[in-house]
Amino acid sequence: MAIWQYQLNIIPKNAVLDKYGEIPEKLFIDEKGWEKYWENVNYDNGFPEPDFEDARTIKWWRNTKLNIRNTANHIDKLVKRGDWSNDKDLIGWKGNTENKEDNDCQISFDEKTEEIGEFYFRTDLRNKENAMKFMNGMLEICSKNNLMVMNTEGYLFEPNSELIFEDLRKSNAVKFLTDPVKFIEKVVENEGNLFKFSKKRKDSGEK
């Protein structure tokens, strides 16, 4: 994902209610579990199912049907299909990054059952007009199909533009576009602190 993109994952609202009995403000993401997972992935053997449960591994779409073809036709009006979008179990879209329209979207699904595995979109924030058009279009699709959106930290939102724009202001993408130098300096500072912390743990024999 490019630094100027803002990602939202799409999940069915009914699935969240069935799981928790209510709509939590934030869903748990097992960052340590994912770190361990990626450290042990053997790319020659594909990607095994993670052995832990969190917001990214739960099968949110198991009991929810969405008309994928109809939804895809609506997304076609917002962004063009990607060159890789010929797979039978995946539909992808990709905008033109040179025109600051690096919006993209992806729906992966089971070819036989059409159960969705993952549905997300990423908005290019470099051009306000393009970003608003794409994001509002995607949020409208979510609203019409009783879907919610989740940011990369696990926070859940109704497909309401005001709620999303409030979250946007806190995103790394906006921080980078507002003050790139300050953002990069902060990243370098955090990486340096992480290195010092890791070295201290290693020197002390802590695992």
Helices and strands as residue ranges (DSSP letters): E 5-12, H 13-20, H 31-40, G 43-45, H 68-76, E 90-94, G 97-99, E 104-109, E 116-124, H 128-144, E 147-150, E 156-157, H 161-168, H 172-178, H 180-204
